[in-house]
């Protein structure tokens, strides 16, 4: 068993989650932000990669609606999460888990645990990255039934390649960048016939943005 995973992020019309200089605030409008926080409140946990923490320093809390804060999970192989990160300060750390490799520096582990973070150690696969299925099984063993995946692009790609994403909730903003950080990194798909398909898509307008919800269909 593993948690049900919802992939949720905001992108420009041409599929960018950040500009070439790394800026990402704000891609979507205020109405979409409220809707995203509603979605957060409906999940047991939120997961992001360390790149997202270093680039955006997100709080990953529910602030724009009334609702419970989910557990924050940062996939951080070498424990690079800053001690001043928003997910750790102001009493946030007891609700933050950091997923790392067993070889992560003991001093970093101790410093983060001193702030109240929970350290989860996971083995690496042959590509020196975390295997997503075992990681999700570990989370399920701790009672996490629903997981919201918010980024970044490499973590999203890893989850999709492992067939671990069940549904998507994608905000599409009416903006064009041309260049920038793609929403999803390489999936290893080289021909259209192997494209991942979204089943029964539901499209609604949210302020100036488009909100796309669907389930993921794997070949």
C-alpha positions in Angstrom: 0.0 0.0 0.0 1.1 3.6 -0.7 -0.6 7.0 -0.3 -2.8 8.4 -3.0 -0.7 11.0 -4.7 -2.0 14.3 -6.2 0.5 16.2 -8.3 -0.3 20.0 -7.9 1.7 22.9 -9.3 1.3 26.2 -11.2 2.8 26.7 -14.6 2.8 29.2 -17.4 1.0 28.4 -20.6 4.2 27.2 -22.1 4.9 24.8 -19.3 7.4 26.8 -17.1 7.3 26.8 -13.3 10.0 29.5 -13.0 11.7 32.1 -15.2 15.3 31.7 -16.4 16.5 33.6 -13.3 14.7 31.2 -11.0 11.9 33.6 -10.0 8.5 31.9 -9.7 6.4 34.3 -7.7 3.8 34.7 -8.7 2.9 32.6 -11.7 -0.8 32.1 -10.8 -3.3 34.6 -9.4 -4.8 34.9 -5.9 -7.8 32.8 -6.6 -5.7 29.9 -7.6 -3.6 30.3 -4.5 -6.7 30.0 -2.3 -7.7 26.9 -4.2 -4.3 25.4 -3.8 -4.4 26.0 0.0 -7.8 24.3 0.1 -6.2 21.3 -1.7 -3.4 21.3 0.8 -5.8 21.1 3.7 -7.4 18.0 2.2 -4.1 16.0 2.3 -2.2 14.3 5.1 1.2 15.5 3.8 2.9 17.7 1.2 6.1 16.7 -0.5 8.7 18.8 -2.2 12.3 18.4 -3.2 15.3 20.2 -1.7 15.6 22.3 -4.9 12.2 23.8 -4.2 13.2 24.6 -0.6 16.5 26.2 -1.6 14.9 28.3 -4.4 11.6 29.4 -2.9 11.8 28.8 0.9 8.1 27.8 1.0 6.2 27.4 4.3 4.0 24.7 2.9 1.2 25.6 5.3 -2.5 26.3 4.9 -2.9 30.1 5.3 -5.5 31.3 2.9 -8.3 29.1 4.0 -9.3 27.5 7.3 -8.0 24.0 7.6 -5.4 21.7 9.1 -1.7 22.0 8.1 -0.4 18.9 6.5 2.8 17.2 7.4 5.7 18.7 5.4 8.1 16.3 3.7 11.3 17.4 2.0 13.2 15.0 -0.1 16.8 16.0 0.8 19.4 13.4 0.1 22.3 15.2 1.7 20.4 17.3 4.3 21.0 20.6 2.6 17.8 22.2 4.1 19.0 25.5 5.8 18.5 25.7 9.5 16.6 28.9 8.9 14.2 27.4 6.3 10.6 28.3 6.7 9.6 24.6 7.1 11.8 24.5 10.3 11.3 27.8 12.1 8.6 29.2 14.3 7.6 25.8 15.7 7.1 24.3 12.3 9.7 21.6 12.6 7.7 19.0 14.6 5.6 18.7 11.5 8.5 18.5 9.0 10.2 15.3 7.9 13.4 15.2 5.9 14.1 12.2 3.7 17.9 11.6 3.4 20.5 9.0 2.4 22.1 7.0 5.2 25.4 8.7 4.3 24.2 12.2 5.1 26.5 14.0 7.5 25.7 13.1 11.2 26.4 16.8 12.2 23.7 18.0 9.9 21.3 15.3 11.0 21.8 16.3 14.6 21.4 20.0 14.0 18.1 19.5 12.1 16.8 17.1 14.8 17.6 19.7 17.4 15.2 22.0 15.6 12.5 19.3 15.9 12.7 17.8 12.4 12.2 14.1 11.9 14.8 12.4 9.8 13.7 9.5 7.5 16.5 7.5 6.0 15.9 5.8 2.7 18.2 3.6 0.5 19.2 4.8 -3.0 18.6 2.9 -6.2 21.1 2.1 -8.9 20.8 5.7 -10.3 21.8 7.1 -6.9 18.4 8.6 -6.4 15.6 7.5 -4.1 13.3 4.8 -5.3 9.8 6.3 -5.1 7.7 3.2 -4.4 9.7 2.2 -1.3 9.6 5.8 -0.1 5.9 6.0 -0.4 5.5 2.6 1.3 7.5 4.0 4.2 5.2 7.0 4.4 2.2 4.8 4.4 3.6 2.8 7.3 3.6 6.1 9.2 -0.1 6.6 8.5 0.1 8.9 5.5 -2.8 8.1 3.2 -2.9 11.1 0.9 0.1 13.0 -0.4 0.2 16.3 -2.4 3.3 16.5 -4.5 4.2 20.2 -5.3 7.7 20.0 -7.0 10.2 20.5 -8.2 10.6 19.2 -11.8 13.0 16.4 -11.1 11.0 15.0 -8.2 7.9 15.2 -10.2 9.6 13.3 -13.0 10.8 10.6 -10.6 7.3 10.1 -9.3 5.8 9.9 -12.7 8.5 7.5 -14.0 7.8 5.3 -11.0 4.0 5.5 -11.8 3.3 6.9 -8.4 1.1 9.9 -9.4 -2.6 9.1 -9.3 -4.1 12.5 -10.2 -3.1 16.0 -11.2 -4.4 19.5 -10.2 -2.5 21.9 -12.5 -2.9 25.6 -12.5 -2.2 27.1 -16.0 -1.5 30.8 -15.9 -2.1 33.0 -19.0 1.6 33.9 -19.2 4.5 33.0 -21.6 8.2 32.9 -20.8 9.7 31.1 -23.7 12.7 30.1 -21.5 12.7 29.0 -17.9 12.5 25.9 -15.7 10.2 23.2 -17.1 7.4 21.9 -14.9 8.5 18.3 -15.5 12.0 17.0 -16.1 12.9 14.3 -18.6 10.5 11.3 -18.4 12.5 9.2 -20.9 9.6 9.4 -23.4 10.9 9.7 -27.0 7.7 9.1 -29.0 4.2 10.4 -28.8 2.7 6.9 -28.6 4.3 6.5 -25.1 3.0 9.8 -23.7 1.3 9.7 -20.3 -2.4 10.4 -20.8 -4.7 12.3 -18.4 -8.0 10.6 -18.1 -11.3 12.4 -17.8 -9.8 15.9 -17.6 -12.0 18.6 -15.9 -11.2 22.2 -16.8 -12.5 25.2 -14.9 -11.5 28.8 -14.7 -10.1 30.2 -11.5 -9.7 34.0 -11.7 -7.6 34.5 -14.8 -6.1 31.0 -14.6 -7.2 27.6 -15.9 -7.5 24.8 -13.4 -7.0 21.3 -14.8 -7.8 18.2 -12.8 -7.5 14.6 -14.1 -6.4 11.1 -13.2 -3.2 9.8 -14.7 -3.4 6.8 -17.1 -0.2 4.8 -17.5 0.4 2.6 -20.5 
